[in-house]
Amino acid sequence: MLKGKNAVITGGSRGIGKAIATAFAENGANAAIIYAGNDDAARETCEQVKSFGVKAEIYKCNVANFDESKTVCEEIIKTFGSVDILVNNAGITRDGLLLRMSEADFDDVIDVNLKGAFNFTRHLSRYIMKSPAGRIINVSSISGMMGNQGQANYSAAKAGLIGFTKTVAKELASKKVTCNAIAPGFIDTDMTASLSQAVKEYADSVTPLKRMGTADEVANAALFLASGLSSYITGEVLRVDGGLCM
């Protein structure tokens, strides 16, 4: 489905990013995996991706840093020669009620979750436009669609990412590049593992399908949007939320 394509996945060493990198590799895509801190997890993911017979490299990068992101993107081009698919998945949370949220907690989440997507899209779009079927996929959240108590920073960043997606889709459409967003609901990852049992039970109770989703289910949506099956879809937000945000 993606044979011979070169994909860049930010936040690609764990959770949803790892699932996406693995799904892409299983379907023939080479992968540049961007990660922030866990070297062991990044190496493990890289080896798993390579096991599918594709090329894979890891790059440590603070996606919120414009110049550092540019340097890493240049290294990716030197190694892979081209980029067909970009998945902006890197994200952090710094949850807290608005009246208690620090400026740093707000800024950090905006910088990683929103500016990080801008940085990599800005630096790689010129190469993606050269692909016969360029794809940009931004991992947003239903928090960006409906808001969520204790997540003013995260919800703002993810809502901004939806607006960013639609603008990029319009600007790059003439170059045959599509840009879409995925909005996961409650997904069973490291990020949600820290939630209390009561919160997890609440999440199940308010989700029509009565369970959390899996990283693989989000990866399947990314695979669809990265493939030729979605060639006439752009500027769309695909919810993977078990029906929560209906």
C-alpha positions as CSV (number, residue, x, y, z in Angstrom):
1,M,0.0,0.0,0.0
2,L,2.9,2.4,0.8
3,K,5.7,0.5,-0.9
4,G,8.8,2.6,-1.4
5,K,7.3,5.7,0.3
6,N,9.4,7.7,2.8
7,A,7.5,8.7,5.9
8,V,8.5,11.0,8.8
9,I,6.7,10.5,12.1
10,T,7.2,12.8,15.0
11,G,6.7,11.4,18.4
12,G,7.3,8.1,16.7
13,S,9.0,6.0,19.4
14,R,6.1,5.1,21.6
15,G,2.3,4.9,21.7
16,I,0.3,6.1,18.7
17,G,3.5,7.2,16.9
18,K,5.1,3.8,17.2
19,A,1.9,2.1,16.0
20,I,1.8,4.4,13.0
21,A,5.5,3.8,12.2
22,T,5.0,0.1,12.5
23,A,1.8,0.1,10.4
24,F,3.5,2.1,7.7
25,A,6.5,-0.2,7.6
26,E,4.3,-3.3,7.5
27,N,2.8,-1.8,4.3
28,G,6.2,-1.0,2.7
29,A,7.1,2.5,3.8
30,N,10.5,3.6,5.1
31,A,10.4,5.6,8.3
32,A,12.3,8.5,9.9
33,I,11.3,8.3,13.5
34,I,11.5,11.6,15.5
35,Y,11.6,11.3,19.3
36,A,12.3,13.6,22.2
37,G,14.0,11.7,25.1
38,N,13.7,7.9,25.5
39,D,16.7,6.6,23.6
40,D,16.0,2.9,24.4
41,A,12.4,3.1,23.2
42,A,13.4,4.9,20.0
43,R,16.0,2.2,19.2
44,E,13.6,-0.6,20.0
45,T,10.9,0.9,17.7
46,C,13.5,1.4,15.0
47,E,14.5,-2.2,15.1
48,Q,10.9,-3.3,15.0
49,V,10.3,-1.1,12.0
50,K,13.3,-2.5,10.2
51,S,12.1,-6.0,10.8
52,F,9.6,-5.4,8.0
53,G,12.5,-5.1,5.5
54,V,12.3,-1.3,5.2
55,K,14.7,1.5,5.9
56,A,14.4,3.2,9.3
57,E,16.4,5.9,11.2
58,I,15.8,7.7,14.5
59,Y,16.4,11.4,15.1
60,K,16.4,13.0,18.5
61,C,14.7,16.4,18.3
62,N,12.8,19.0,20.2
63,V,10.1,19.6,17.7
64,A,9.2,22.9,19.3
65,N,12.6,24.4,18.3
66,F,12.5,25.8,14.8
67,D,16.2,25.6,14.0
68,E,16.7,22.2,15.5
69,S,13.8,20.9,13.5
70,K,15.2,22.4,10.4
71,T,18.6,20.7,11.0
72,V,16.9,17.3,11.5
73,C,14.8,17.7,8.4
74,E,17.9,18.4,6.4
75,E,19.5,15.2,7.8
76,I,16.4,13.2,6.8
77,I,16.6,14.5,3.2
78,K,20.3,13.6,3.1
79,T,19.6,10.1,4.3
80,F,16.3,9.3,2.5
81,G,16.5,11.6,-0.5
82,S,12.8,12.5,-0.4
83,V,9.7,12.6,1.8
84,D,6.2,11.5,0.8
85,I,4.4,11.4,4.1
86,L,4.6,13.5,7.2
87,V,2.8,12.6,10.4
88,N,2.8,15.3,13.1
89,N,2.1,13.2,16.1
90,A,4.4,14.6,18.8
91,G,2.5,15.8,21.8
92,I,2.6,16.4,25.6
93,T,0.1,17.2,28.3
94,R,0.5,19.5,31.3
95,D,-3.0,19.2,32.6
96,G,-4.5,21.6,35.3
97,L,-7.4,23.9,35.9
98,L,-7.2,27.2,34.1
99,L,-7.0,29.2,37.3
100,R,-4.0,27.2,38.5
101,M,-2.2,26.7,35.2
102,S,1.2,28.3,34.9
103,E,2.3,30.2,31.9
104,A,5.1,27.6,31.3
105,D,2.6,24.8,31.3
106,F,0.5,26.6,28.7
107,D,3.4,27.6,26.5
108,D,5.1,24.2,26.6
109,V,2.0,22.4,25.3
110,I,1.3,24.9,22.6
111,D,5.0,24.8,21.5
112,V,5.2,21.0,21.2
113,N,1.7,20.1,20.0
114,L,1.1,23.0,17.7
115,K,4.3,24.8,16.8
116,G,6.0,21.5,16.4
117,A,3.6,20.6,13.6
118,F,4.2,24.0,12.0
119,N,8.0,23.5,12.2
120,F,8.1,20.1,10.5
121,T,5.5,21.0,7.9
122,R,7.3,24.3,7.2
123,H,10.6,22.5,6.7
124,L,9.4,19.4,4.8
125,S,6.5,20.7,2.7
126,R,8.8,21.7,-0.2
127,Y,10.0,18.1,-0.5
128,I,6.5,16.6,0.0
129,M,5.2,18.8,-2.9
130,K,7.7,16.9,-5.1
131,S,6.0,13.6,-4.3
132,P,3.4,12.3,-6.8
133,A,1.1,11.7,-3.8
134,G,2.2,13.8,-0.9
135,R,0.4,13.3,2.4
136,I,0.4,15.4,5.7
137,I,-1.4,13.9,8.7
138,N,-1.8,15.8,11.9
139,V,-2.8,14.0,15.1
140,S,-5.2,16.3,16.9
141,S,-7.7,15.2,19.5
142,I,-11.4,15.3,20.3
143,S,-10.3,17.7,23.1
144,G,-9.7,20.2,20.3
145,M,-13.2,19.7,19.0
146,M,-15.2,19.8,22.2
147,G,-12.9,21.1,24.9
148,N,-12.0,19.3,28.1
149,Q,-11.9,20.5,31.7
150,G,-8.3,20.8,33.0
151,Q,-6.9,20.9,29.4
152,A,-7.1,24.6,28.3
153,N,-3.6,24.3,26.9
154,Y,-4.0,20.9,25.2
155,S,-7.5,21.7,23.9
156,A,-6.3,25.0,22.5
157,A,-3.3,23.4,20.8
158,K,-5.3,20.6,19.3
159,A,-8.0,23.0,18.1
160,G,-5.3,25.1,16.5
161,L,-4.0,22.0,14.8
162,I,-7.4,21.5,13.1
163,G,-7.3,25.1,11.8
164,F,-3.7,24.5,10.7
165,T,-4.7,21.3,8.9
166,K,-7.4,23.0,6.9
167,T,-5.2,25.9,5.9
168,V,-2.3,23.6,4.8
169,A,-4.8,21.6,2.8
170,K,-5.9,24.6,0.9
171,E,-2.4,26.0,0.3
172,L,-0.9,22.7,-0.9
173,A,-3.8,21.3,-2.9
174,S,-2.5,22.7,-6.1
175,K,0.6,20.6,-5.6
176,K,-1.6,17.4,-5.2
177,V,-0.7,17.2,-1.5
178,T,-3.5,16.3,0.9
179,C,-3.5,17.3,4.6
180,N,-5.9,15.8,7.1
181,A,-6.2,15.4,10.8
182,I,-7.0,12.5,13.1
183,A,-8.9,13.2,16.3
184,P,-8.5,10.3,18.8
185,G,-10.7,10.0,21.8
186,F,-9.6,8.0,24.8
187,I,-6.8,5.8,23.6
188,D,-5.0,3.2,25.7
189,T,-1.4,4.6,25.7
190,D,1.3,5.7,28.2
191,M,-0.4,9.1,28.2
192,T,-3.7,7.6,29.5
193,A,-2.1,5.0,31.7
194,S,-1.6,7.5,34.5
195,L,-5.4,8.2,34.7
196,S,-7.1,7.0,37.8
197,Q,-9.3,3.9,37.6
198,A,-12.3,6.1,38.2
199,V,-11.5,8.3,35.2
200,K,-10.9,5.2,33.0
201,E,-14.3,3.9,34.0
202,Y,-15.9,7.2,33.3
203,A,-14.3,7.3,29.9
204,D,-15.7,3.9,29.1
205,S,-19.2,5.0,30.4
206,V,-19.4,8.1,28.2
207,T,-18.0,6.4,25.0
208,P,-20.8,4.8,23.0
209,L,-18.6,1.8,22.2
210,K,-17.9,1.4,25.9
211,R,-14.1,1.0,25.8
212,M,-10.9,2.9,25.1
213,G,-9.4,2.7,21.6
214,T,-6.0,1.2,20.8
215,A,-3.0,2.8,19.2
216,D,-3.3,0.3,16.4
217,E,-6.8,1.6,15.6
218,V,-5.5,5.2,15.3
219,A,-2.7,3.8,13.1
220,N,-5.2,2.2,10.8
221,A,-6.8,5.6,10.2
222,A,-3.3,7.1,9.5
223,L,-2.6,4.3,7.1
224,F,-5.8,5.1,5.2
225,L,-5.0,8.8,5.0
226,A,-1.5,8.1,3.9
227,S,-2.5,5.7,1.1
228,G,-4.1,6.1,-2.3
229,L,-7.4,5.1,-0.8
230,S,-7.8,8.7,0.5
231,S,-6.7,10.5,-2.6
232,Y,-9.8,12.7,-2.8
233,I,-9.9,13.6,0.9
234,T,-8.2,16.7,2.2
235,G,-8.9,19.2,5.0
236,E,-10.8,16.5,6.9
237,V,-10.9,15.6,10.6
238,L,-11.3,11.9,11.1
239,R,-12.5,11.0,14.6
240,V,-11.2,7.8,16.1
241,D,-13.1,8.0,19.3
242,G,-15.7,5.2,19.6
243,G,-18.4,7.7,18.9
244,L,-17.6,10.0,21.9
245,C,-17.7,13.3,20.0
246,M,-21.0,12.8,18.1
